[in-house]
Amino acid sequence: MGDRQAVLQTNGAFYTAFANADFAAMIEVWARDDNITCVHPGWDVLTCYHDVMKSWQTILEGGAAPRIRYRAARAVLLGNAAFVTCNEVVDGSLLVATNVFAHQDGGWRMIHHHAGPCAAREPAPEVDLPGASLH
């Protein structure tokens, strides 16, 4: 498998963990590094491993994890870093997301996630999430 496909696979694992409200799987996607960052829609920037993971734990284990699907994922490789842009459909609302990855410990790990509102009306077709329980 090439690096581009591996990045897209890790990006898919992130959305599968999110869709399944699987906090343990979410932990596996992220780099274990205090330099990771995350911006959830409407939130301020979270800037360390503890705060990012606490936010995901709150979202996924709080009993109200939103329904999520992603579309039109596009990976760009930059040496030992990569980013993926895509659309998210969260509880029927369209968002745009950028996910940044670093090649660490023999695999691609997320180091940044940022999602926010998108004005597009007709997003690209959805990506199937094998094994995901999409409500």
VOGU-3710 file (C-alpha; in Angstrom, 3 decimals, decimal comma):
1> mgdrqavlqt> 0,000/0,000/0,000  1,359/3,436/-0,901  1,654/6,330/1,524  -1,297/8,216/0,020  -3,547/5,186/0,499  -2,192/4,670/4,036  -3,000/8,292/4,926  -6,512/7,911/3,519  -6,900/4,669/5,485  -5,908/6,427/8,727
11> ngafytafan> -8,289/9,261/7,883  -11,026/6,656/7,401  -10,139/5,070/10,753  -10,634/8,472/12,393  -14,147/8,789/10,964  -14,987/5,172/11,760  -13,965/5,738/15,397  -16,064/8,911/15,446  -19,107/7,251/13,829  -18,922/4,301/16,214
21> adfaamievw> -18,310/6,496/19,294  -15,239/4,320/19,895  -12,895/6,289/22,143  -10,267/3,513/22,256  -10,089/3,503/18,441  -9,912/7,316/18,436  -6,882/7,182/20,739  -5,150/4,828/18,276  -5,554/7,323/15,398  -3,882/10,249/17,177
31> arddnitcvh> -0,170/10,815/17,755  0,808/10,634/21,409  2,430/14,021/21,359  1,801/17,226/23,284  2,053/19,203/20,036  -1,233/17,861/18,603  -4,101/20,306/18,084  -7,823/20,126/17,407  -10,545/22,624/16,512  -14,078/21,281/16,832
41> pgwdvltcyh> -16,774/23,432/15,160  -17,471/26,404/17,409  -14,672/25,537/19,865  -11,401/27,290/20,584  -8,129/25,570/19,650  -7,196/22,623/21,877  -3,410/22,482/22,077  -2,109/19,433/23,935  -2,634/15,681/23,994  -4,568/15,710/27,279
51> dvmkswqtil> -7,019/18,415/26,175  -7,561/16,919/22,709  -8,206/13,425/24,081  -10,448/14,767/26,857  -12,542/16,542/24,206  -12,953/13,320/22,221  -13,801/11,382/25,356  -16,494/13,951/26,193  -17,911/13,855/22,651  -17,800/10,067/22,209
61> eggaapriry> -18,697/8,863/25,680  -21,191/11,600/26,555  -24,083/9,692/25,030  -24,743/12,348/22,408  -22,053/11,676/19,790  -23,327/13,149/16,523  -24,020/11,050/13,455  -21,122/11,602/11,055  -20,117/10,633/7,537  -17,345/11,977/5,351
71> raaravllgn> -17,057/12,688/1,645  -14,534/13,692/-1,000  -11,343/12,894/0,933  -8,193/14,120/-0,827  -4,717/13,393/0,538  -1,609/15,504/-0,063  1,789/14,121/0,987  4,605/16,383/2,191  7,453/14,035/3,132  6,782/12,719/6,648
81> aafvtcnevv> 3,632/14,814/6,905  0,351/14,748/5,019  -3,014/16,415/5,097  -6,476/15,334/4,033  -9,281/17,691/3,108  -12,845/16,416/3,052  -16,446/17,246/3,784  -18,191/16,006/6,903  -21,918/15,500/7,192  -22,686/15,799/10,898
91> dgsllvatnv> -26,295/15,364/11,957  -27,315/16,580/8,494  -25,085/19,700/8,507  -22,251/20,062/6,022  -18,783/20,877/7,377  -15,374/21,129/5,755  -12,424/19,488/7,495  -8,662/19,421/7,327  -6,882/16,522/9,001  -3,091/16,611/9,330
101> fahqdggwrm> -0,970/13,492/9,819  2,665/12,752/10,662  4,471/9,515/9,929  5,410/8,250/13,409  6,091/4,856/14,955  5,784/3,085/11,601  2,391/4,547/10,658  0,423/7,708/9,972  -0,940/9,443/13,080  -3,255/12,427/13,278
111> ihhhagpcaa> -1,655/15,568/14,666  -4,383/18,104/13,843  -8,109/18,101/13,089  -10,085/21,209/12,176  -13,731/21,213/11,099  -16,036/24,128/10,441  -19,143/25,195/8,507  -19,227/24,868/4,722  -21,409/26,864/2,343  -21,418/24,193/-0,409
121> repapevdlp> -24,848/22,834/-1,235  -24,068/19,597/-3,050  -21,151/17,681/-1,531  -19,500/14,813/-3,368  -20,818/11,265/-2,855  -20,292/9,737/0,582  -17,467/7,348/1,408  -18,539/4,026/2,839  -17,167/3,333/6,295  -16,561/-0,420/6,510
131> gaslh> -17,533/-1,708/9,918  -18,965/1,635/10,987  -22,375/1,828/12,532  -23,826/4,905/10,886  -27,136/5,660/12,541
//
